[in-house]
Amino acid sequence: MTVRETVATTPLVDGHAHAVETLPTDRFEEAFARCFTEGALEARDARHTLNYRAALGVMADRFDVDPDDEASLLDRRADRELAAYTRECIAATNTEAILVDDGYPETPYEEFRTYTDADVHPLCRLESLIETLLADHGTFSAFEAAFVDRLESALDGEYVGLKSIAAYRRGLAIGSPDRSAARAAFEDVRAGSADRIEDPTLLDHLLAVAAEVAAERGRPLQFHTGFGDPDAHPRRVDPTHLVEFVESNPETPIVLLHAGYPYVGAAGYVTATYPNVYLDASLAIPFTQHGASRVLSTAMELVPTTKLLYGSDAFSTPELYVLAAERFRAALVEVLEGLVADGIVTGSYAETAAENVLRGNARRLYDL
């Protein structure tokens, strides 16, 4: 086979994604548009991102409607039954397994399994778990023990990894754990509002605990890095801030999500430096659209092809699964064919790299 054929036919393992959800019918157009921005853009602007315009093309292919007839496309989309439409979209991507963050949206991963023929494996979002346990435990010892118990039970069960959104809550410069300080912080948090965990002292301790549990069970710990929701400060999401945490947890497989965009080169540097770090390009692709090849090319400047992972970070609406798969495959072909043409790798090696990035690396890392 050629590189192009290998990329086109290799089934995908989606290393980081979310379930879909039913969007409100009374404001469908606005809710749908907001699925195509990670920022605080108004819907009127989100509709003019290239990612959104590409989504119109996805719907046009399925509904046989002119891609410029936005109103008709949205009307047809709003009328579609979510489960059947999701099954259709994911089937078109040739995805064999999806790793689903259980913290967003509210659709349970068990229900999402009925929307696709792909194998669905859950990931435990740490901050959501912490917030649940804070509400149920009045002492630090009981809370900490419950946290460890829940993590161990999850990873001994069907969960294949952990996921942190510390980047949203306290940034990625995670400090050294201090149990005594964490105990005091727990009391302060309990005395205030436990709806949203942001205290860096408590989070730093619990992230260290989670990393230890993950290491004991050989399961990865994913970190959101780079761009995301407006509460992720642009300067605090640079993946180089995680270096001290990485060095303190050398036995824990750590996955940098979203290729660290816009810090793609920095994410590649960290991944190429530490043996326990892996790079997942979800969200950066498809959100960058025509920049997808640049993202992959930059990542592959340093990252071994055995440590680069496909992911979609699709959420809420199934078109994102299609966009991610299409853009990633096209970009991977462009990059690998360019490397072959430049004499950097052989065609045979490029095919091996493609299979690893699209499928093999994730199956090995998450022990699927």
C-alpha positions in Angstrom: 0.0 0.0 0.0 1.0 3.6 -0.3 1.1 6.1 2.6 -2.1 7.6 1.3 -3.9 4.3 1.3 -2.6 3.3 4.7 -3.8 6.6 6.2 -7.2 6.3 4.5 -7.8 2.7 5.6 -6.4 2.5 9.1 -9.1 2.5 11.8 -8.8 5.3 14.3 -8.4 5.2 18.1 -9.7 8.5 19.3 -7.6 9.1 22.4 -9.6 12.0 23.8 -13.3 12.9 23.2 -16.6 13.6 24.8 -20.2 12.4 24.4 -22.7 14.3 22.3 -25.8 16.0 23.7 -29.1 17.2 22.5 -28.9 20.9 21.8 -31.8 23.2 22.9 -34.3 23.4 20.1 -35.4 26.9 21.1 -32.0 28.3 20.4 -30.4 25.6 18.3 -28.6 27.9 15.9 -26.7 29.7 18.7 -25.9 26.5 20.7 -24.7 24.8 17.5 -22.4 27.7 16.6 -20.8 27.8 20.1 -19.6 24.2 19.5 -17.1 25.7 17.1 -15.3 28.1 19.3 -13.4 27.4 22.5 -13.4 31.1 23.4 -16.1 33.5 24.4 -17.1 34.5 20.9 -20.6 35.5 20.1 -22.5 33.1 17.9 -22.5 35.6 15.1 -18.6 35.4 15.0 -18.4 31.7 15.7 -20.4 31.1 12.6 -17.5 32.6 10.6 -14.7 30.4 12.0 -13.4 28.0 9.3 -14.2 25.1 11.6 -17.9 26.1 11.5 -17.9 26.6 7.8 -16.3 23.2 7.4 -19.1 21.7 9.5 -21.7 23.1 7.1 -19.9 21.1 4.4 -20.2 17.9 6.6 -24.0 18.5 6.9 -24.3 19.4 3.2 -22.8 16.0 2.3 -25.4 14.2 4.5 -28.4 16.3 3.7 -27.8 17.0 0.0 -28.2 20.7 0.6 -26.1 23.5 -0.8 -23.3 24.2 1.8 -24.0 28.0 1.5 -27.7 27.4 2.4 -26.9 27.7 6.1 -30.5 28.2 7.2 -31.7 25.0 5.5 -28.8 23.0 6.8 -29.4 24.1 10.4 -33.1 23.3 10.0 -32.4 19.8 8.8 -29.8 19.3 11.5 -32.1 20.4 14.3 -34.7 17.8 13.1 -32.3 14.9 13.1 -32.6 12.2 15.8 -29.3 12.5 17.7 -28.4 8.9 18.3 -28.9 7.8 14.6 -27.2 10.9 13.3 -24.2 10.4 15.7 -24.0 6.8 14.6 -23.9 7.8 11.0 -21.2 10.5 11.5 -18.9 8.3 13.6 -19.3 5.4 11.3 -18.0 7.6 8.4 -14.8 8.2 10.3 -13.8 4.5 10.6 -13.2 4.9 14.3 -12.8 1.7 16.3 -12.4 3.0 19.8 -13.2 6.3 21.6 -11.8 7.4 25.0 -14.5 9.6 26.5 -14.0 12.2 29.3 -16.8 11.6 31.8 -16.8 15.1 33.0 -18.6 16.9 30.1 -21.3 17.0 28.9 -23.9 15.4 31.1 -24.6 12.6 28.7 -23.3 9.4 30.5 -20.7 7.4 28.6 -22.9 4.4 29.0 -25.6 6.1 27.0 -23.1 7.4 24.5 -22.2 3.7 23.8 -25.6 3.3 22.3 -24.9 6.0 19.8 -21.9 4.3 18.1 -20.5 0.9 17.1 -17.1 2.0 18.2 -15.8 0.8 21.5 -16.3 3.5 24.2 -13.8 3.6 27.1 -14.3 6.2 29.9 -11.7 8.6 31.3 -12.1 9.9 34.8 -12.1 13.7 35.0 -10.3 14.4 38.3 -11.8 17.8 39.1 -15.4 16.6 38.6 -14.7 13.7 41.0 -13.1 16.1 43.5 -16.1 18.4 43.5 -18.5 15.5 44.0 -16.5 14.1 46.9 -16.1 17.5 48.6 -19.8 17.8 48.9 -20.1 14.3 50.5 -17.2 14.3 53.0 -16.7 16.5 56.0 -13.2 15.6 57.0 -10.0 15.6 55.0 -9.0 12.1 55.9 -12.4 10.7 54.8 -12.3 12.8 51.6 -8.7 11.8 50.7 -9.5 8.1 51.3 -12.6 8.3 49.2 -10.7 10.0 46.4 -8.1 7.2 46.4 -10.7 4.5 46.6 -12.7 6.0 43.7 -9.6 6.3 41.5 -8.5 2.7 42.2 -12.0 1.4 41.6 -12.2 3.3 38.3 -8.9 2.1 37.0 -9.4 -1.4 38.2 -12.7 -1.3 36.4 -13.4 -0.1 32.8 -11.7 3.3 33.0 -8.6 3.5 30.9 -7.1 6.7 32.2 -7.4 9.9 34.2 -7.9 13.5 32.9 -7.2 16.8 34.5 -8.4 20.3 33.7 -6.0 21.9 36.1 -5.1 24.3 33.3 -8.6 25.8 33.7 -8.4 26.0 37.5 -4.9 26.9 38.6 -2.7 26.7 35.5 -0.2 24.1 34.7 2.6 25.2 37.0 1.7 22.5 39.5 3.7 22.8 42.8 5.1 20.2 45.1 2.4 18.4 47.1 2.1 19.3 50.8 -0.4 17.2 52.7 -0.6 19.4 55.8 -1.2 22.5 53.7 -3.8 20.5 51.6 -5.6 19.6 54.8 -5.9 23.3 55.8 -6.9 24.2 52.2 -9.6 21.5 52.4 -11.1 23.2 55.5 -11.1 26.6 53.8 -12.7 25.2 50.6 -15.4 23.4 52.7 -16.0 26.6 54.6 -16.6 28.4 51.3 -18.2 27.0 48.1 -17.2 23.6 46.9 -19.0 24.0 43.6 -15.8 24.6 41.7 -12.4 23.4 42.9 -9.7 26.0 42.2 -7.5 26.0 45.3 -3.9 25.3 44.0 -2.7 23.8 47.3 -5.5 21.2 47.5 -5.3 20.5 43.7 -1.5 20.1 43.7 -1.7 17.4 46.5 -4.6 15.6 44.8 -2.9 15.6 41.4 0.1 14.0 43.0 -2.1 11.4 44.6 -3.8 10.7 41.3 -0.4 10.4 39.5 0.7 7.8 42.0 -2.5 5.7 41.6 -2.1 6.0 37.8 1.5 4.9 38.0 0.6 1.9 40.2 -1.9 0.7 37.6 0.1 1.7 34.5 -2.6 4.1 33.3 -2.1 7.5 31.7 -3.0 10.8 33.2 -4.1 13.3 30.6 -3.7 17.1 31.0 -5.5 19.8 29.1 -2.8 22.0 27.6 -3.0 25.0 25.4 -6.1 26.8 24.2 -9.5 26.1 25.6 -12.4 27.7 27.5 -12.0 31.4 28.4 -11.1 30.5 32.0 -7.8 29.0 30.8 -5.3 31.8 31.0 -3.3 31.9 27.8 0.1 32.2 29.6 -0.6 29.5 32.2 -1.4 26.7 29.7 2.0 26.4 28.2 2.9 22.7 28.6 6.5 23.6 29.7 4.9 24.6 33.1 4.3 20.9 33.7 7.9 19.9 33.6 8.4 19.8 37.4 5.3 17.6 37.7 6.5 15.3 35.0 9.9 15.0 36.7 8.3 14.3 40.0 6.2 11.5 38.5 8.5 9.6 36.1 6.5 6.4 36.4 3.2 8.0 35.4 2.4 8.1 31.6 1.4 11.7 31.0 -0.5 12.8 27.9 -0.4 16.5 26.7 -3.7 17.1 25.1 -4.5 19.5 22.2 -0.9 19.5 21.0 -0.5 22.4 23.5 -1.7 24.8 20.8 -0.5 27.4 20.2 2.6 26.1 22.1 2.9 23.1 19.7 6.7 23.4 19.5 7.0 23.6 23.3 4.7 20.5 23.7 6.9 18.6 21.2 10.0 19.6 23.1 8.6 18.3 26.4 7.3 15.1 24.8 10.7 14.5 23.1 12.6 15.1 26.4 10.7 12.9 28.9 10.1 9.2 28.2 6.8 9.2 30.1 5.2 12.0 28.1 3.0 11.6 25.0 1.4 14.2 22.7 -2.3 14.1 21.6 -3.3 16.5 18.8 -7.0 16.6 19.7 -8.9 19.9 19.4 -5.9 21.6 17.7 -7.1 19.5 14.8 -9.7 20.2 13.5 -10.0 23.7 15.0 -7.0 24.9 13.1 -8.5 23.6 9.8 -6.0 24.6 7.1 -3.3 24.8 9.8 -3.6 21.1 10.6 -0.6 20.1 8.5 1.5 22.8 10.2 0.5 21.5 13.7 1.5 17.9 12.8 4.7 19.0 11.1 5.7 21.1 14.0 5.0 18.3 16.5 6.9 15.8 14.4 10.0 18.0 14.3 11.0 16.4 17.6 8.3 14.0 18.8 9.0 10.3 18.1 6.2 8.9 15.9 5.6 6.3 18.7 4.6 9.1 21.1 2.2 11.0 18.9 -1.6 10.3 19.2 -4.7 10.9 17.3 -7.6 12.5 19.1 -10.7 14.5 18.2 -11.8 16.2 21.4 -15.2 16.1 19.7 -17.9 17.3 22.1 -21.6 17.9 22.1 -22.2 17.7 18.3 -21.1 14.7 16.1 -19.9 16.8 13.2 -16.7 17.4 15.2 -15.9 13.7 15.0 -16.1 13.9 11.2 -14.1 17.1 11.0 -11.3 15.8 13.2 -10.9 12.6 11.3 -10.9 14.2 7.9 -8.5 17.0 8.7 -6.1 14.7 10.7 -5.9 12.1 7.9 -5.4 14.8 5.2 -2.7 16.5 7.3 -0.9 13.3 8.1 -0.8 12.3 4.4 0.6 15.7 3.5 3.3 15.6 6.2 4.4 12.0 5.6 4.4 12.3 1.9 6.5 15.4 2.2 9.0 13.5 4.5 9.2 10.7 1.9 9.7 13.2 -0.9 12.5 14.9 1.0 14.3 11.6 1.6 13.9 11.9 5.4 12.0 8.6 5.8 11.1 5.7 3.4 7.6 5.0 2.2 7.6 1.8 4.3 8.5 3.7 7.5 5.9 6.4 6.7 3.2 3.7 6.6 4.4 2.3 9.9 4.3 5.7 11.4 0.8 6.4 10.1 -0.6 3.2 11.7 1.1 4.0 15.0 -0.2 7.6 15.2 -3.7 6.7 14.1 -4.2 3.6 16.1 -1.2 1.6 17.4 0.3 4.1 19.9 -3.1 4.6 21.7 -3.9 0.9 21.8 -0.5 0.2 23.5 -0.5 3.3 25.8 -4.1 2.7 27.1 -3.8 -1.1 27.0 -7.0 -1.4 24.9 
